[in-house]
Amino acid sequence: MEVVLKGEGVSPGIAIGPALTFRVNTIDVTKRKIKNPDAELARFDRAVSEVRAELERLREQTALAIGERHADIFKAHLLLLDDVTMREEVVRFAREEKINPEYVVNDVIARYTKMLSSVDDPRFRERTQDFVDVGNRILARMLNADLESLDKLEHPCVIVAHDVPPSDAARLDRKNAVGIAIDAGGPTSHTAILARAFEIPAVVGLRFVGSYAMPNDTIIVDGTRGDVVIRPTQETLAKYDARKVRETRAREALMAAELKPSVTIDGHKVPTMANIELPEEVAHSIRVGAQGIGLFRTEYLFLNRRTLPTEEEQYEAYAAAVQAMNPAPVTLRTLDIGGDKIAGALPQGPEDNPQLGWRAIRFCLEKPDIFKAQLRAMLRASVHGNIQIMFPLISGLDELLRAKNVLKEVAADLERRGIQFNKKIAVGSMIEVPSAVELADVLARECDFFSIGTNDLIQYSLAVDRGNERIAQMYEPSHPAVLRLIRRAARAAKAARIPISVCGEMAGDPIFTEALIGFGITSLSMSSVAIPLVRAEISHIRYSLAKRFALRTVRMGTGTEILDAMQRRSKQRSALEEYLDMFSDDEHDSDGKL
């Protein structure tokens, strides 16, 4: 019987093959009394050294296969090996309680896993597997146990698992692992990052996928839409087979197109840029022809660690991205911590309503030392290329001026010390809350550019928690109020003669491309995987008609009416369909769905 599961697509594409169920070894550890603590501790230290050498080799192999940046994920594993807390507990229990070290290691793994799994921030939860991975490797060395591996698969298959440890993902048999379907993880988990780097379709966040998929069951992984189909019917299989062929050919055609500025039929340029969260994503952004980084989320440097990143760490990360993209612009957003992003090293307590609480620019202005260190790193990195600095969650002129004053203080300090930086660096504001739209004309006088964060703008203007499944249907990007807010901000930017970008999810959805261009949005920034299709969509739009259509949408009364109008127009000229039709005469469903 066909089973369809919904998860989160983290690496696009369609994979079809027999399921291979993978289970991380559960190592049985018994508690026992020891007689010679020194000998036991030497055995523990030897195991740690052997695991360190193994991970170093794995890091080197990964660097050779897909580059240094992807190999750096194992730095976190190596740091865990040096965890003073773990060794202190092993020593204390061995000497005072005469308990065997492997039992203590196993206990520490269990406690840390429970603690990390209960944290609200998904990025912390995604690091749980890193800790389990390292701990299991120590245990395996101490107990001479063999760990299951995915490096040599007998035939093409789809990996089905609760989770795939990063060390196993890095050694994945890329020839035969055609897809990945796992229960755990999210888009920033190390396994998801590696799947994207290997270009293996992957879906995470599934519930009990291993309970539904038996070994050798045919399974479909739709890493674009986040669907997994187990034991598909012949009809479903035929549709996915056809779609896989069409999408592969379409993607090849899109990628083969000359990488040039995105231009409408009548010559209006609308650059397509990438949103990135991790430095590893820069290479893929370049490969798909991103004309810059429209949003560099800097939070990753602060998450999943016990200490704050140093100024030097931040400088190196920003400089690497800027150098790779030069001369294209890289827009660095200052720390947008808080809300659903909690950093253990930062002084953040629980809040009743964190999305309306102490977050983003509010946090930074109250913690000037942290804010200044980040700004210093950004300014120093500006000598390596085209950097822009952007402040998040600005709600009024006072916040913007305070943030700019801190930046001026940092710049003056660097100048006094003779440290080089770009003295004409562009500074902008995100437009994410209704008050910022209302004051857009005032804010524009103090900004070199605007960037509309549609995710938060929709949430705050419609009073809809975008993470709440009970009201998910009310999170409506096509709502007329949302479109009017975007249009109003764009008009203010045009009047002030500054560029305005959209960097939320709406930017990467081709259905909204025409309206956004028609409103006067000057560039679009999105996940890099969406760039080829949006760029192709732009090339099939006429700017003069887009302006008229955009005006029509804001005169409509409901989001449903607007969305229907957008879908009709997009279908009439769909860039993807035109590419698909070049290669296939297959019939498509009238609604475009399987």
C-alpha positions in Angstrom: 0.0 0.0 0.0 1.3 3.4 -1.0 2.4 5.7 1.9 3.1 9.4 1.6 5.1 11.2 4.3 5.7 14.9 4.5 9.0 16.3 5.7 11.4 19.1 4.9 13.2 19.1 1.6 16.8 20.1 2.2 18.5 19.0 -1.0 16.5 19.4 -4.2 15.8 16.8 -6.9 13.9 13.5 -7.2 15.4 10.1 -6.2 13.8 6.7 -6.9 15.2 3.4 -5.7 15.0 0.5 -3.2 15.1 1.5 0.5 18.3 0.7 2.4 17.5 1.0 6.2 20.4 2.3 8.1 20.6 2.1 11.9 23.3 3.7 14.0 24.8 1.0 16.1 23.6 0.8 19.7 26.6 -0.2 21.7 25.8 -2.2 24.8 27.8 -0.8 27.8 27.7 -2.5 31.2 28.6 -0.8 34.4 31.5 -2.5 36.3 34.0 -1.8 39.0 37.6 -1.3 38.0 40.8 -2.1 40.0 43.3 0.0 38.1 42.0 3.5 37.3 45.3 4.6 35.7 45.2 1.8 33.2 41.5 2.4 32.4 42.1 6.1 31.9 45.0 5.4 29.6 42.6 3.1 27.6 40.1 6.0 27.4 42.8 8.5 26.3 44.1 6.1 23.7 40.6 5.7 22.3 40.2 9.5 22.1 43.5 9.8 20.3 42.5 7.1 17.8 39.1 8.8 17.1 40.9 12.2 16.7 43.2 10.7 14.1 40.2 9.0 12.3 38.3 12.3 12.2 41.4 14.2 11.0 41.7 11.7 8.1 38.0 12.0 7.4 38.3 15.8 7.4 41.2 15.6 4.9 39.2 13.2 2.6 36.2 15.4 2.7 38.3 18.5 1.8 39.8 16.6 -1.2 36.4 15.5 -2.3 34.2 18.6 -1.9 36.4 21.3 -0.5 37.8 22.7 2.7 34.7 24.5 3.8 32.6 21.4 3.8 35.4 19.6 5.6 35.2 22.2 8.4 32.1 20.6 9.8 34.4 18.1 11.5 36.0 20.9 13.5 33.0 20.7 15.7 33.6 17.0 16.2 37.2 17.5 17.0 36.3 20.2 19.5 34.0 17.7 21.2 36.9 15.4 21.7 38.6 18.1 23.7 35.5 18.6 25.9 37.1 19.1 29.4 33.8 18.3 31.1 33.6 14.8 29.6 37.2 13.9 30.7 36.7 15.4 34.1 33.7 13.2 34.7 35.6 10.1 33.4 38.5 10.8 35.7 36.3 11.6 38.7 34.2 8.4 38.4 37.2 6.2 37.6 39.2 7.4 40.6 36.5 8.1 43.2 33.8 5.6 42.3 36.0 3.0 40.5 33.5 2.9 37.6 34.7 1.9 34.1 35.2 4.9 31.7 33.0 3.6 28.9 30.0 3.5 31.2 30.7 7.2 32.1 31.1 8.1 28.4 27.8 6.4 27.6 26.0 8.2 30.5 27.4 11.6 29.4 26.1 11.0 25.8 22.7 10.1 27.1 22.5 13.2 29.3 23.8 15.6 26.7 21.5 14.1 24.1 18.4 14.5 26.3 19.4 18.1 27.2 20.1 19.2 23.5 16.9 17.4 22.3 14.8 19.5 24.7 16.1 22.9 23.5 13.6 24.9 21.5 16.2 26.1 19.0 16.2 23.6 16.1 19.9 24.3 15.4 20.8 23.1 18.8 18.8 19.9 18.3 20.5 19.4 15.0 23.9 19.2 16.8 22.7 16.3 19.0 23.8 13.8 16.4 27.3 15.3 16.3 27.7 14.6 20.0 26.3 11.0 19.6 28.5 10.4 16.6 31.7 11.3 18.5 30.7 9.5 21.7 29.9 6.3 19.8 33.2 6.3 18.0 35.0 6.6 21.4 32.9 3.7 22.7 33.5 1.6 19.6 37.3 2.0 20.0 37.2 1.2 23.7 35.1 -1.9 23.2 36.5 -3.0 19.8 33.0 -2.8 18.3 32.4 -2.4 14.6 30.1 0.5 13.5 27.8 0.2 10.5 29.0 2.2 7.5 27.5 3.6 4.2 30.8 3.9 2.4 30.4 0.7 0.3 26.9 0.1 -0.9 26.2 -2.9 -3.2 23.7 -1.2 -5.5 21.9 2.1 -6.0 19.5 2.8 -3.1 17.7 5.4 -1.0 19.1 5.7 2.5 16.3 5.4 5.1 17.2 6.1 8.7 16.3 7.9 11.9 19.5 9.9 11.3 22.8 9.7 9.5 25.8 10.8 11.5 27.9 13.4 9.7 30.9 11.1 9.7 28.9 8.5 7.8 27.4 11.1 5.5 30.8 12.4 4.6 31.9 8.8 3.6 28.7 8.1 1.7 29.0 6.0 -1.4 27.9 8.8 -3.7 27.7 6.5 -6.7 25.0 4.3 -5.1 23.3 6.5 -2.5 20.7 8.1 -4.8 18.6 9.7 -2.0 18.3 10.3 1.7 15.1 10.1 3.9 15.6 10.6 7.6 13.5 11.5 10.7 15.9 13.9 12.3 17.7 17.0 11.3 16.9 20.3 9.6 18.2 22.5 6.8 21.3 23.5 8.8 22.2 20.0 10.1 25.6 18.7 8.9 24.0 15.8 7.1 21.7 18.3 5.1 24.7 20.4 4.3 26.6 17.4 2.9 23.6 16.2 1.0 23.4 19.5 -0.8 27.2 19.5 -1.4 26.9 16.0 -2.9 23.7 17.0 -4.8 21.8 14.0 -3.4 18.1 14.6 -3.0 17.2 14.6 0.7 14.2 15.0 2.9 14.5 15.4 6.7 12.1 15.9 9.6 10.1 12.7 8.7 8.2 10.9 11.5 9.1 7.2 11.8 10.1 6.7 8.2 11.8 3.5 9.2 8.6 2.1 10.5 6.9 2.5 7.1 9.8 1.6 4.8 11.0 -2.0 4.8 14.3 -3.0 3.2 14.1 -3.0 -0.6 10.7 -1.2 -0.7 10.6 1.2 -3.7 10.8 4.7 -2.3 10.6 8.1 -3.9 12.4 11.1 -2.3 11.3 14.5 -3.5 13.9 16.8 -2.1 12.3 19.8 -3.7 8.9 19.5 -2.2 9.7 17.6 0.9 7.7 14.5 0.0 8.6 10.8 0.5 6.5 8.1 -1.2 6.9 4.5 0.0 5.7 1.6 -2.2 4.3 4.0 -4.9 1.6 2.7 -7.2 2.5 2.3 -10.9 0.6 5.5 -11.7 2.5 7.5 -9.0 5.8 5.9 -10.1 5.2 6.8 -13.7 4.4 10.4 -12.9 7.5 10.8 -10.7 9.7 9.1 -13.4 8.4 11.5 -16.0 8.8 14.5 -13.7 12.3 13.4 -12.8 13.3 13.3 -16.5 11.7 16.7 -17.2 13.2 18.4 -14.2 16.6 17.1 -14.8 16.6 18.3 -18.4 15.0 21.6 -17.4 17.7 22.1 -14.8 20.4 21.3 -17.2 18.9 23.7 -19.7 18.6 26.5 -17.1 22.1 25.9 -15.9 23.5 25.8 -19.4 22.1 29.2 -20.1 24.7 32.0 -20.1 25.1 33.4 -16.6 24.2 37.0 -17.2 22.2 39.6 -15.3 18.5 38.8 -15.0 16.7 40.9 -17.6 13.0 41.2 -18.5 12.0 41.0 -22.2 12.0 44.8 -22.4 15.5 45.2 -20.9 14.7 45.9 -17.2 17.5 44.4 -15.0 16.5 42.6 -11.8 19.6 40.9 -10.2 19.0 37.5 -8.6 21.1 37.0 -5.4 21.5 34.3 -2.8 20.5 34.0 0.8 23.2 32.1 2.7 23.4 30.8 6.2 26.7 29.0 6.1 30.0 29.7 4.3 29.6 26.3 2.6 26.8 27.7 0.5 28.8 30.3 -1.3 30.3 27.9 -3.8 26.8 26.6 -4.8 25.6 30.2 -5.1 28.4 31.0 -7.5 27.7 27.9 -9.5 24.1 28.8 -10.1 25.0 32.4 -11.1 24.1 34.4 -8.1 24.8 38.0 -8.7 25.7 38.6 -5.1 24.7 37.6 -1.6 21.6 39.5 -0.8 21.4 38.1 2.8 24.3 36.6 4.8 22.7 35.4 8.0 25.5 35.7 10.5 23.8 33.9 13.4 25.4 30.6 12.6 28.7 31.9 14.1 27.0 32.3 17.5 24.9 29.2 17.6 25.7 25.7 18.8 28.7 26.7 20.9 29.4 27.6 24.5 31.5 30.6 23.9 31.1 33.7 21.8 32.9 33.8 18.5 36.0 36.0 18.5 36.3 39.1 16.3 38.9 37.2 14.3 36.6 34.2 13.7 34.0 36.5 12.4 36.4 38.5 10.3 37.7 35.3 8.6 34.2 34.0 7.8 33.1 37.3 6.3 36.3 37.9 4.4 36.2 34.4 2.9 32.7 35.0 1.5 33.5 38.4 0.2 36.6 37.3 -1.5 34.8 34.4 -3.2 32.0 36.7 -4.5 34.1 39.7 -5.4 33.3 42.0 -7.1 29.6 41.1 -6.5 28.1 42.5 -3.3 27.7 40.6 -0.1 25.1 42.0 2.3 26.0 41.1 5.9 23.0 41.2 8.3 24.0 42.0 11.8 23.2 39.5 14.5 19.5 38.5 14.3 19.4 36.5 17.5 16.4 35.8 19.7 12.9 34.7 18.7 13.4 31.1 17.6 17.2 31.4 17.5 18.7 30.9 20.9 22.5 31.0 21.5 23.8 29.3 24.6 26.7 31.7 24.9 24.5 34.8 24.9 22.7 36.2 27.9 19.1 35.4 26.8 16.5 34.3 29.3 13.1 32.8 28.6 10.4 35.1 27.3 6.6 34.8 27.1 6.5 36.0 23.5 10.0 35.8 22.1 9.0 36.9 18.5 8.0 40.2 20.0 10.8 40.3 22.5 14.4 41.0 23.0 15.8 40.1 19.7 17.8 41.3 16.6 18.8 45.0 16.8 17.2 45.4 20.2 19.6 42.8 21.6 22.6 44.3 19.9 21.9 47.8 21.1 21.7 46.5 24.7 24.9 44.5 24.3 27.3 47.0 22.6 30.5 44.9 23.2 29.0 42.0 21.2 27.6 44.4 18.6 30.9 46.3 18.2 33.0 43.2 17.8 30.8 42.0 15.0 30.8 45.4 13.3 34.6 45.6 13.6 34.9 42.3 11.9 32.6 43.4 9.1 34.4 46.6 8.5 37.8 44.9 8.5 36.5 42.4 5.9 35.3 45.2 3.7 38.8 45.7 2.2 38.4 42.3 0.5 35.4 43.1 -1.6 32.0 44.6 -1.9 30.4 44.5 1.6 27.1 46.0 2.6 25.9 46.1 6.2 22.2 45.6 7.1 20.4 46.0 10.4 17.5 43.6 11.2 14.1 44.4 12.8 14.3 48.1 12.6 11.0 49.5 13.8 11.7 53.3 13.8 14.2 56.0 13.2 15.6 56.1 16.7 16.8 52.4 16.5 18.3 53.0 13.1 20.2 56.1 14.2 21.5 54.4 17.4 22.7 51.4 15.3 24.5 53.8 12.8 26.1 55.7 15.7 27.6 52.5 17.0 28.9 51.7 13.6 30.4 55.2 13.4 32.1 54.7 16.8 33.6 51.4 15.6 34.8 53.0 12.3 36.4 55.9 14.2 38.2 53.5 16.5 39.6 51.5 13.5 40.7 54.7 11.8 42.5 55.8 15.0 44.3 52.5 15.1 45.3 52.7 11.5 43.2 49.6 10.4 42.1 49.7 6.8 38.3 49.4 5.9 36.0 50.7 3.3 35.0 54.2 4.5 32.1 54.4 2.0 30.5 51.1 3.0 26.7 50.9 2.2 24.4 50.7 5.2 20.8 49.6 5.0 17.8 48.5 6.9 15.6 45.5 6.8 11.9 46.3 6.4 10.2 43.6 8.5 7.5 45.3 10.6 4.6 47.5 9.7 6.0 50.5 11.5 9.1 50.4 9.3 6.8 50.5 6.2 4.9 53.4 7.7 8.2 55.3 8.3 9.9 54.0 5.1 10.2 57.6 3.7 11.9 58.7 6.9 14.2 55.7 7.2 15.2 56.0 3.5 16.9 59.3 4.2 19.3 57.4 6.5 19.8 54.3 4.4 21.8 53.4 1.3 19.4 50.5 0.6 16.3 48.6 1.9 15.7 44.9 2.1 12.2 43.5 2.7 12.1 40.4 4.9 8.8 39.1 3.8 8.8 36.2 6.3 8.6 38.4 9.3 6.6 41.2 7.5 3.8 38.7 6.8 4.0 37.3 10.4 3.8 40.7 12.0 1.3 42.4 9.7 -1.2 39.5 9.8 -0.5 38.5 13.4 0.2 35.0 12.4 2.9 32.8 14.1 4.5 31.2 11.0 5.6 28.2 13.1 2.1 27.4 14.4 0.5 24.6 12.4 -3.0 25.4 13.7 -3.0 28.7 11.9 -0.6 27.9 9.1 -3.3 28.5 6.5 -3.5 32.1 7.7 0.1 32.8 6.8 -0.7 34.2 3.4 2.0 35.9 1.3 -0.6 36.9 -1.3 -2.7 38.7 1.3 -3.6 42.2 -0.2 -2.3 43.9 2.9 1.1 42.3 2.5 1.3 43.3 -1.1 0.3 46.9 -0.3 3.0 47.1 2.4 5.6 45.9 -0.1 4.4 48.4 -2.7 4.5 51.2 -0.2 8.1 50.4 0.9 9.2 50.2 -2.8 7.6 53.5 -3.6 9.5 55.1 -0.6 12.8 53.6 -1.8 12.2 54.9 -5.3 11.4 58.4 -4.1 14.7 58.4 -2.1 16.5 56.9 -5.1 17.8 53.9 -3.1 17.6 50.2 -4.2 15.2 47.8 -2.5 15.5 44.1 -2.4 13.2 41.3 -1.2 15.0 38.6 0.7 12.2 36.5 2.2 10.7 33.3 0.8 8.5 35.3 -1.6 11.6 36.2 -3.6 12.3 32.5 -4.4 8.7 31.7 -5.5 8.3 32.4 -9.2 4.6 32.9 -8.7 5.3 36.3 -7.1 8.1 37.4 -9.4 6.0 39.5 -11.8 4.2 41.4 -9.0 7.4 42.1 -7.0 9.1 43.5 -10.2 6.0 45.5 -10.9 6.0 47.1 -7.5 9.5 48.4 -8.2 11.7 45.8 -6.3 15.1 46.2 -7.7 16.6 42.8 -6.8 15.5 39.5 -5.5 17.5 37.4 -3.0 16.6 33.7 -2.3 17.9 30.3 -1.6 20.5 29.5 -4.3 18.5 26.5 -5.5 15.7 28.8 -6.6 17.9 31.2 -8.6 17.8 29.4 -12.0 14.1 29.1 -12.2 13.4 32.7 -10.9 16.0 34.0 -13.3 14.3 32.2 -16.2 10.9 33.6 -15.0 12.3 37.1 -15.1 13.4 36.6 -18.7 9.8 35.8 -19.7 8.3 38.9 -18.0 7.7 42.3 -19.7 8.3 45.1 -17.2 5.7 47.4 -18.6 3.0 44.8 -18.2 4.4 43.8 -14.7 3.7 47.3 -13.4 0.1 47.2 -14.6 -0.4 43.7 -13.2 1.1 44.7 -9.8 -1.3 47.6 -9.6 -4.2 45.3 -10.3 -3.3 42.9 -7.5 -3.3 45.6 -4.8 -6.9 46.5 -5.9 -8.1 43.0 -5.4 -9.9 42.1 -2.1 -8.6 38.7 -1.1 -5.4 36.7 -1.1 -7.2 33.9 -2.9 -8.2 36.1 -5.7 -4.7 37.5 -6.0 -3.1 34.1 -5.9 -5.4 32.8 -8.6 -4.5 35.7 -10.9 -0.8 35.2 -10.3 -1.1 31.5 -11.0 -3.0 32.1 -14.2 -0.4 34.5 -15.5 2.5 32.4 -14.5 1.1 29.4 -16.1 0.6 31.3 -19.4 4.2 32.1 -19.6 5.9 29.6 -17.3 9.5 29.5 -18.0 9.9 26.0 -16.6 7.0 24.6 -18.8 8.6 26.2 -21.8 11.9 24.4 -21.1 10.1 21.2 -20.3 8.1 21.3 -23.6 11.4 21.5 -25.4 12.2 18.0 -24.3 8.9 16.3 -23.6 5.5 15.9 -25.1 4.1 14.3 -21.9 0.8 15.6 -20.7 0.8 17.6 -17.5 -1.9 17.7 -15.0 -4.1 20.8 -15.3 -3.2 22.0 -11.8 0.5 21.3 -12.2 0.5 18.7 -9.4 1.0 15.0 -9.3 
